[in-house]
Amino acid sequence: MEQLAMQGIMFAWLLFVLAGCGTPEMSKAASDESIEITSDIVMQPPLELVQLLRWRDGGSIGFQFEDVRGTKLSFTVDGHIGSPTPGRWDLGALYPTTNGTALLLESGGSSERALQRLLDRWLQERFSPAERSQLKTQYWVIRPDEDRLKSDAALIITLLERANKREP
């Protein structure tokens, strides 16, 4: 009986490890790699999400991150109803703007892809693959009042999935 119980514990531990829980997803070397957004802006992980703003304009999202050196980076994804640039990414602002304070990034360009990597890195630093899958299947994106971190992560997962579908 004791041997059967021990085998059950070992099997449960194996499933736990295979699911990605309890083990770092990325190697230390990979997690320390910097992310070059532009030639002037390089973010050094680990990254801290300082702000995630959900605008009530149809779906725009504003982000502000800070890296380990204290460098802050703001960007937004345009979801404004009637926008001339829907789904486009702006660098340097928390809300889509046309007043020249932000840089509208080339759709699918290197800076936009770098921001997507930054978001993915942030997710990987905080959630295992199993946890990310659970965030999506449990509809955390629409539950910000219950747990803001989980809801923000689910929103980022959805945003990255849309961006990946858009790419050729």
GROMACS elastic network, one bead per residue, 0.5 to 0.9 nm:
[ bonds ]
;  ai    aj funct       b0    kb
    1     4     6  0.51493   500
    1     5     6  0.63420   500
    1     6     6  0.87407   500
    2     5     6  0.51107   500
    2     6     6  0.62478   500
    2     7     6  0.86955   500
    3     6     6  0.50487   500
    3     7     6  0.61998   500
    3     8     6  0.86315   500
    4     7     6  0.50786   500
    4     8     6  0.62338   500
    4     9     6  0.87268   500
    5     8     6  0.50419   500
    5     9     6  0.63087   500
    5    10     6  0.87219   500
    6     9     6  0.50734   500
    6    10     6  0.62076   500
    6    11     6  0.85791   500
    7    10     6  0.50690   500
    7    11     6  0.60709   500
    7    12     6  0.85569   500
    8    11     6  0.50773   500
    8    12     6  0.61361   500
    8    13     6  0.85738   500
    9    12     6  0.50928   500
    9    13     6  0.61390   500
    9    14     6  0.86078   500
   10    13     6  0.50453   500
   10    14     6  0.61532   500
   10    15     6  0.86987   500
   11    14     6  0.50565   500
   11    15     6  0.62926   500
   11    16     6  0.85861   500
   12    15     6  0.51593   500
   12    16     6  0.61427   500
   12    17     6  0.87479   500
   13    17     6  0.62824   500
   13    18     6  0.86220   500
   14    17     6  0.52046   500
   14    18     6  0.60946   500
   14    19     6  0.85239   500
   15    18     6  0.50434   500
   15    19     6  0.60028   500
   15    20     6  0.87246   500
   15    21     6  0.88873   500
   16    19     6  0.53101   500
   16    20     6  0.67612   500
   16    21     6  0.55903   500
   16    22     6  0.72690   500
   17    20     6  0.52646   500
   17    21     6  0.55104   500
   17    22     6  0.63736   500
   17    23     6  0.66820   500
   18    21     6  0.74335   500
   19    22     6  0.88877   500
   19   128     6  0.82562   500
   19   129     6  0.74081   500
   19   130     6  0.60698   500
   20    23     6  0.59607   500
   20    24     6  0.76485   500
   20    25     6  0.68557   500
   20   128     6  0.58279   500
   20   129     6  0.62333   500
   20   130     6  0.65527   500
   20   131     6  0.88892   500
   21    24     6  0.79595   500
   21    25     6  0.86667   500
   21   127     6  0.89745   500
   21   128     6  0.60810   500
   21   129     6  0.80621   500
   21   130     6  0.72504   500
   21   131     6  0.83089   500
   22   128     6  0.84063   500
   23    26     6  0.89195   500
   23   128     6  0.83695   500
   24    27     6  0.69671   500
   24    28     6  0.86012   500
   24   124     6  0.89547   500
   24   125     6  0.84480   500
   24   128     6  0.79032   500
   25   124     6  0.69016   500
   25   125     6  0.79879   500
   25   127     6  0.87979   500
   25   128     6  0.66616   500
   25   129     6  0.79913   500
   26    29     6  0.80304   500
   26    30     6  0.60464   500
   26    31     6  0.60927   500
   26   124     6  0.75326   500
   26   125     6  0.80470   500
   27    30     6  0.52319   500
   27    31     6  0.62539   500
   27    32     6  0.87100   500
   28    31     6  0.51844   500
   28    32     6  0.62568   500
   28    33     6  0.89240   500
   29    32     6  0.53123   500
   29    33     6  0.65885   500
   30    33     6  0.54179   500
   30    34     6  0.89751   500
   31    34     6  0.83401   500
   31    45     6  0.66267   500
   31    46     6  0.72624   500
   31   121     6  0.77193   500
   31   124     6  0.89387   500
   31   125     6  0.77768   500
   32    44     6  0.69805   500
   32    45     6  0.56555   500
   32    46     6  0.71166   500
   33    44     6  0.68827   500
   33    45     6  0.69683   500
   34    42     6  0.65196   500
   34    43     6  0.56048   500
   34    45     6  0.63536   500
   35    41     6  0.85721   500
   35    42     6  0.55825   500
   35    43     6  0.51501   500
   35    44     6  0.64636   500
   35    45     6  0.79926   500
   35   114     6  0.66591   500
   35   115     6  0.83932   500
   35   117     6  0.77013   500
   35   118     6  0.67960   500
   36    39     6  0.67840   500
   36    40     6  0.81787   500
   36    41     6  0.61590   500
   36    43     6  0.63823   500
   36    44     6  0.87889   500
   36   111     6  0.79209   500
   36   114     6  0.66401   500
   36   115     6  0.88587   500
   37    40     6  0.77790   500
   37    41     6  0.54273   500
   37    42     6  0.57656   500
   37    43     6  0.74109   500
   37   110     6  0.76834   500
   37   111     6  0.50318   500
   37   112     6  0.78252   500
   37   113     6  0.84291   500
   37   114     6  0.53202   500
   37   115     6  0.65195   500
   37   118     6  0.87260   500
   38    41     6  0.50139   500
   38    42     6  0.69190   500
   38   110     6  0.82364   500
   38   111     6  0.60529   500
   38   114     6  0.84824   500
   39    42     6  0.73704   500
   41    71     6  0.87897   500
   41    73     6  0.82724   500
   42    71     6  0.85389   500
   43    46     6  0.88670   500
   43    47     6  0.79515   500
   43    66     6  0.79953   500
   43    67     6  0.58155   500
   43    68     6  0.82235   500
   43    69     6  0.84162   500
   43    71     6  0.70466   500
   43    72     6  0.84272   500
   43    73     6  0.81641   500
   43   118     6  0.82697   500
   44    47     6  0.71818   500
   44    66     6  0.88682   500
   44    67     6  0.53916   500
   44    68     6  0.60040   500
   44    69     6  0.70323   500
   44    71     6  0.83954   500
   45    48     6  0.84331   500
   45    66     6  0.88827   500
   45    67     6  0.56565   500
   45    68     6  0.59236   500
   45    69     6  0.87442   500
   45   118     6  0.88675   500
   45   121     6  0.82657   500
   45   122     6  0.84061   500
   46    66     6  0.87227   500
   46    67     6  0.60533   500
   46    68     6  0.57130   500
   46   121     6  0.86084   500
   46   122     6  0.77168   500
   46   125     6  0.75484   500
   47    65     6  0.65429   500
   47    66     6  0.58053   500
   47    68     6  0.64630   500
   47   118     6  0.82735   500
   47   121     6  0.81242   500
   47   122     6  0.61559   500
   47   125     6  0.83041   500
   48    64     6  0.86097   500
   48    65     6  0.55220   500
   48    66     6  0.51850   500
   48    67     6  0.62363   500
   48    68     6  0.80573   500
   48   122     6  0.75899   500
   49    52     6  0.72186   500
   49    63     6  0.75104   500
   49    64     6  0.61943   500
   49    66     6  0.65990   500
   49    67     6  0.89363   500
   49   122     6  0.79032   500
   50    63     6  0.77202   500
   50    64     6  0.54066   500
   50    65     6  0.53087   500
   50    66     6  0.66025   500
   50    72     6  0.87771   500
   51    62     6  0.75806   500
   51    63     6  0.55945   500
   51    65     6  0.70540   500
   51    74     6  0.88931   500
   51    94     6  0.89760   500
   52    61     6  0.69893   500
   52    62     6  0.55781   500
   52    64     6  0.66170   500
   52    65     6  0.88935   500
   52    94     6  0.86207   500
   52   152     6  0.71931   500
   53    60     6  0.82920   500
   53    61     6  0.55830   500
   53    63     6  0.64730   500
   53    64     6  0.88224   500
   53    76     6  0.89750   500
   53    94     6  0.74997   500
   53    95     6  0.86029   500
   54    57     6  0.88369   500
   54    59     6  0.69500   500
   54    60     6  0.63358   500
   54    62     6  0.66428   500
   55    58     6  0.73986   500
   55    59     6  0.61408   500
   55    60     6  0.52918   500
   55    61     6  0.59994   500
   55    62     6  0.76618   500
   55    79     6  0.85523   500
   55    80     6  0.84036   500
   55    95     6  0.79598   500
   56    59     6  0.63527   500
   56    60     6  0.73839   500
   56    80     6  0.83102   500
   57    60     6  0.64900   500
   57    79     6  0.71155   500
   57    81     6  0.61870   500
   58    79     6  0.55940   500
   58    81     6  0.50691   500
   58    82     6  0.88465   500
   59    77     6  0.85209   500
   59    78     6  0.72782   500
   59    80     6  0.59265   500
   59    81     6  0.77893   500
   60    76     6  0.70875   500
   60    77     6  0.56002   500
   60    80     6  0.55871   500
   60    81     6  0.89255   500
   60    86     6  0.89214   500
   60    87     6  0.84011   500
   60    95     6  0.71583   500
   60    96     6  0.74395   500
   61    75     6  0.85722   500
   61    76     6  0.55152   500
   61    77     6  0.53326   500
   61    78     6  0.68687   500
   61    79     6  0.72315   500
   61    94     6  0.75482   500
   61    95     6  0.71872   500
   61    96     6  0.86774   500
   62    74     6  0.73832   500
   62    75     6  0.59321   500
   62    77     6  0.65920   500
   62    78     6  0.87009   500
   62    93     6  0.74613   500
   62    95     6  0.57092   500
   62    96     6  0.82490   500
   63    73     6  0.79760   500
   63    74     6  0.55196   500
   63    75     6  0.53320   500
   63    76     6  0.59187   500
   63    77     6  0.85896   500
   63    93     6  0.83322   500
   63    94     6  0.60149   500
   63    95     6  0.88534   500
   64    72     6  0.68014   500
   64    73     6  0.54576   500
   64    75     6  0.65732   500
   64    76     6  0.87284   500
   64    93     6  0.86720   500
   64    94     6  0.72384   500
   65    71     6  0.81397   500
   65    72     6  0.56062   500
   65    73     6  0.52293   500
   65    74     6  0.65359   500
   65    75     6  0.88457   500
   66    69     6  0.78764   500
   66    70     6  0.56750   500
   66    71     6  0.54008   500
   66    73     6  0.63577   500
   66    74     6  0.89863   500
   67    70     6  0.53535   500
   67    71     6  0.54393   500
   67    72     6  0.67153   500
   67    73     6  0.84581   500
   68    71     6  0.74574   500
   69    72     6  0.89841   500
   73    91     6  0.81123   500
   73    92     6  0.69023   500
   73    93     6  0.87477   500
   74    90     6  0.86917   500
   74    91     6  0.63603   500
   74    93     6  0.53836   500
   74    94     6  0.58941   500
   75    89     6  0.70369   500
   75    90     6  0.54783   500
   75    92     6  0.52871   500
   75    93     6  0.51005   500
   75    94     6  0.54844   500
   75    95     6  0.76589   500
   75    96     6  0.85525   500
   75   102     6  0.83024   500
   75   115     6  0.84752   500
   76    88     6  0.82993   500
   76    89     6  0.56249   500
   76    90     6  0.51963   500
   76    91     6  0.66821   500
   76    92     6  0.80168   500
   76    93     6  0.62828   500
   76    94     6  0.52759   500
   76    95     6  0.56668   500
   76    96     6  0.61522   500
   77    86     6  0.81473   500
   77    87     6  0.59591   500
   77    88     6  0.56760   500
   77    90     6  0.63956   500
   77    94     6  0.86871   500
   77    95     6  0.78032   500
   77    96     6  0.69699   500
   77   159     6  0.89702   500
   78    81     6  0.89741   500
   78    83     6  0.75286   500
   78    85     6  0.67410   500
   78    86     6  0.52938   500
   78    87     6  0.50145   500
   78    88     6  0.54073   500
   78    89     6  0.63188   500
   78    90     6  0.76332   500
   78    95     6  0.76073   500
   78    96     6  0.55786   500
   78    97     6  0.89185   500
   79    82     6  0.87713   500
   79    83     6  0.73709   500
   79    85     6  0.84252   500
   79    86     6  0.55243   500
   79    87     6  0.58295   500
   79    88     6  0.81434   500
   79    96     6  0.84593   500
   80    83     6  0.52963   500
   80    84     6  0.88936   500
   80    85     6  0.85764   500
   80    86     6  0.67684   500
   80    87     6  0.87202   500
   80    96     6  0.80087   500
   81    86     6  0.79540   500
   82    85     6  0.86523   500
   82    86     6  0.78860   500
   83    86     6  0.54886   500
   85    88     6  0.55860   500
   85    89     6  0.86707   500
   85    96     6  0.89107   500
   85   104     6  0.88460   500
   86    89     6  0.88131   500
   87   107     6  0.86929   500
   87   163     6  0.84993   500
   88    96     6  0.87293   500
   88   104     6  0.72370   500
   88   105     6  0.70514   500
   88   106     6  0.79588   500
   88   107     6  0.63898   500
   88   112     6  0.87425   500
   89    96     6  0.79883   500
   89   103     6  0.84524   500
   89   104     6  0.61374   500
   89   105     6  0.56218   500
   89   106     6  0.80067   500
   89   107     6  0.75735   500
   89   112     6  0.66290   500
   89   115     6  0.88787   500
   90    93     6  0.66124   500
   90    94     6  0.83454   500
   90    95     6  0.80464   500
   90    96     6  0.62833   500
   90    97     6  0.78415   500
   90   102     6  0.59246   500
   90   103     6  0.53665   500
   90   105     6  0.57659   500
   90   112     6  0.86954   500
   91    94     6  0.84375   500
   91   101     6  0.89719   500
   91   102     6  0.54481   500
   91   103     6  0.50072   500
   91   104     6  0.64584   500
   91   105     6  0.68944   500
   91   111     6  0.87758   500
   91   112     6  0.87953   500
   92   101     6  0.69942   500
   92   103     6  0.65323   500
   93    96     6  0.68701   500
   93    97     6  0.75650   500
   93   101     6  0.71339   500
   93   102     6  0.55163   500
   93   103     6  0.83347   500
   94    97     6  0.88862   500
   96   102     6  0.78833   500
   96   104     6  0.86082   500
   97   100     6  0.72617   500
   97   101     6  0.72998   500
   97   102     6  0.66457   500
   97   103     6  0.88938   500
   97   104     6  0.86321   500
   98   101     6  0.75756   500
   98   102     6  0.75386   500
   98   103     6  0.89306   500
   98   104     6  0.85291   500
   99   102     6  0.76033   500
  100   103     6  0.71420   500
  104   107     6  0.87849   500
  105   108     6  0.83800   500
  105   109     6  0.71016   500
  105   110     6  0.88296   500
  105   111     6  0.67792   500
  105   112     6  0.62555   500
  106   110     6  0.79674   500
  106   111     6  0.76769   500
  106   112     6  0.70048   500
  107   110     6  0.88906   500
  107   112     6  0.68563   500
  107   113     6  0.89274   500
  107   167     6  0.88731   500
  108   111     6  0.81881   500
  108   112     6  0.60098   500
  108   113     6  0.63589   500
  108   163     6  0.84003   500
  108   166     6  0.82944   500
  108   167     6  0.64488   500
  108   168     6  0.87784   500
  109   112     6  0.54281   500
  109   113     6  0.62211   500
  109   114     6  0.86246   500
  110   113     6  0.51162   500
  110   114     6  0.60456   500
  110   115     6  0.87170   500
  111   115     6  0.62952   500
  111   116     6  0.86719   500
  112   115     6  0.51794   500
  112   116     6  0.63738   500
  112   117     6  0.87674   500
  113   117     6  0.62491   500
  113   118     6  0.86190   500
  113   163     6  0.89875   500
  114   118     6  0.61711   500
  114   119     6  0.87185   500
  115   119     6  0.62937   500
  115   120     6  0.85915   500
  116   119     6  0.51292   500
  116   120     6  0.61766   500
  116   121     6  0.85508   500
  116   159     6  0.89077   500
  116   160     6  0.66014   500
  116   163     6  0.81646   500
  117   121     6  0.59434   500
  117   122     6  0.85072   500
  118   121     6  0.50590   500
  118   122     6  0.62268   500
  118   123     6  0.87237   500
  119   122     6  0.51425   500
  119   123     6  0.63679   500
  119   124     6  0.87458   500
  119   156     6  0.69611   500
  119   157     6  0.85714   500
  119   160     6  0.80149   500
  120   123     6  0.50879   500
  120   124     6  0.61965   500
  120   125     6  0.86419   500
  120   156     6  0.81000   500
  120   157     6  0.79388   500
  120   160     6  0.77604   500
  121   124     6  0.50185   500
  121   125     6  0.61083   500
  121   126     6  0.87849   500
  122   125     6  0.51759   500
  122   126     6  0.66077   500
  122   127     6  0.86924   500
  122   153     6  0.89210   500
  123   126     6  0.53845   500
  123   127     6  0.57748   500
  123   128     6  0.83213   500
  123   132     6  0.79164   500
  123   153     6  0.66659   500
  123   156     6  0.81196   500
  123   157     6  0.81292   500
  124   127     6  0.54763   500
  124   128     6  0.65290   500
  124   129     6  0.78279   500
  124   132     6  0.87119   500
  125   128     6  0.81716   500
  127   130     6  0.78863   500
  127   131     6  0.55928   500
  127   132     6  0.60025   500
  127   153     6  0.87104   500
  128   131     6  0.51007   500
  128   132     6  0.62388   500
  128   133     6  0.86580   500
  129   132     6  0.51156   500
  129   133     6  0.62153   500
  129   134     6  0.86230   500
  130   133     6  0.51703   500
  130   134     6  0.62164   500
  130   135     6  0.87109   500
  131   135     6  0.61566   500
  131   136     6  0.87849   500
  132   135     6  0.50981   500
  132   136     6  0.65426   500
  132   137     6  0.88554   500
  132   153     6  0.78993   500
  132   154     6  0.74275   500
  132   157     6  0.77759   500
  133   136     6  0.53450   500
  133   137     6  0.63185   500
  133   138     6  0.86550   500
  134   137     6  0.51283   500
  134   138     6  0.59157   500
  134   139     6  0.85611   500
  134   140     6  0.87210   500
  135   138     6  0.54852   500
  135   139     6  0.65018   500
  135   140     6  0.55300   500
  135   141     6  0.78031   500
  135   150     6  0.67072   500
  135   151     6  0.77017   500
  135   153     6  0.75712   500
  135   154     6  0.55545   500
  135   157     6  0.87195   500
  136   139     6  0.54891   500
  136   140     6  0.64377   500
  136   141     6  0.73897   500
  136   153     6  0.89805   500
  136   154     6  0.57343   500
  136   155     6  0.86117   500
  136   157     6  0.75401   500
  136   158     6  0.78676   500
  137   140     6  0.78912   500
  138   141     6  0.85452   500
  139   142     6  0.60308   500
  139   143     6  0.71112   500
  139   151     6  0.82408   500
  139   154     6  0.76415   500
  140   144     6  0.71655   500
  140   146     6  0.86195   500
  140   147     6  0.81659   500
  140   148     6  0.88570   500
  140   150     6  0.62561   500
  140   152     6  0.80806   500
  140   153     6  0.82380   500
  140   154     6  0.57569   500
  140   155     6  0.78914   500
  141   144     6  0.68882   500
  141   150     6  0.77254   500
  141   152     6  0.66498   500
  141   153     6  0.76465   500
  141   156     6  0.86173   500
  141   157     6  0.89833   500
  141   158     6  0.81523   500
  142   145     6  0.87360   500
  142   151     6  0.67766   500
  142   154     6  0.86518   500
  142   155     6  0.83341   500
  143   146     6  0.57215   500
  143   147     6  0.70470   500
  143   148     6  0.76834   500
  143   150     6  0.84741   500
  143   151     6  0.58738   500
  144   147     6  0.56449   500
  144   149     6  0.79276   500
  144   150     6  0.77398   500
  144   151     6  0.50312   500
  144   152     6  0.73107   500
  145   148     6  0.62825   500
  145   151     6  0.83907   500
  146   150     6  0.86403   500
  146   151     6  0.81181   500
  147   150     6  0.55752   500
  147   151     6  0.61861   500
  147   152     6  0.86477   500
  148   151     6  0.50075   500
  148   152     6  0.59257   500
  148   153     6  0.84436   500
  149   152     6  0.51561   500
  149   153     6  0.61181   500
  149   154     6  0.86073   500
  150   153     6  0.50772   500
  150   154     6  0.61548   500
  150   155     6  0.86112   500
  151   154     6  0.51087   500
  151   155     6  0.62111   500
  151   156     6  0.86929   500
  152   155     6  0.50285   500
  152   156     6  0.62331   500
  152   157     6  0.86738   500
  153   156     6  0.50551   500
  153   157     6  0.62112   500
  153   158     6  0.87001   500
  154   157     6  0.50353   500
  154   158     6  0.62846   500
  154   159     6  0.86304   500
  155   158     6  0.51488   500
  155   159     6  0.61685   500
  155   160     6  0.86826   500
  156   160     6  0.61294   500
  156   161     6  0.85560   500
  157   160     6  0.52265   500
  157   161     6  0.62185   500
  157   162     6  0.87589   500
  158   161     6  0.51125   500
  158   162     6  0.63123   500
  158   163     6  0.87052   500
  159   162     6  0.52172   500
  159   163     6  0.62737   500
  159   164     6  0.87170   500
  160   163     6  0.50017   500
  160   164     6  0.61256   500
  160   165     6  0.86426   500
  161   164     6  0.51219   500
  161   165     6  0.62973   500
  161   166     6  0.87384   500
  162   165     6  0.51609   500
  162   166     6  0.63265   500
  162   167     6  0.89704   500
  163   166     6  0.51199   500
  163   167     6  0.65273   500
  164   167     6  0.53890   500
  164   168     6  0.85051   500
  165   168     6  0.78809   500
